[in-house]
Amino acid sequence: MNKPLIEIETKIAFLDDSIHCINKTLYKQQQQIDTIEKKLDVLTQMFREIRDSVSDISNGDEKPPHY
């Protein structure tokens, strides 16, 4: 009767370790996602600024209406 109890305790210990490892991995992945989202926000803002400056330049190249 002692052997089944030891097997259950062993399984619980293994599952507890597995949960701990999964939690650590999930935490690291969430940190990576947060970093990527911040970088994406910066790149999006840079893209908008470049798009706006190119738009301003191209509008300046148009001929005046009297030509």
C-alpha positions, 0 to 999 in steps of 0.5 A, a space after each residue: 500500500 505504500 508503493 502507490 502513495 510513493 508513485 502518486 507523490 512522484 507524479 505530483 512532484 514531476 507535474 509540479 516541476 513541469 508547471 514551474 517550467 511552463 510558467 517560466 517559459 510563458 513569462 519569458 515569452 510574454 516579455 518577448 511579446 511586450 518587447 516586440 510590440 514596443 518595437 512595432 509601435 516605434 517602427 509604425 511611428 517611424 513609417 508614418 513620419 517617413 510617409 508624411 515627409 514623402 507626401 509633403 515632398 511630392 506635393 511640393 513638386 506639383 506644378 502651380 495651377 496656372 501652368 
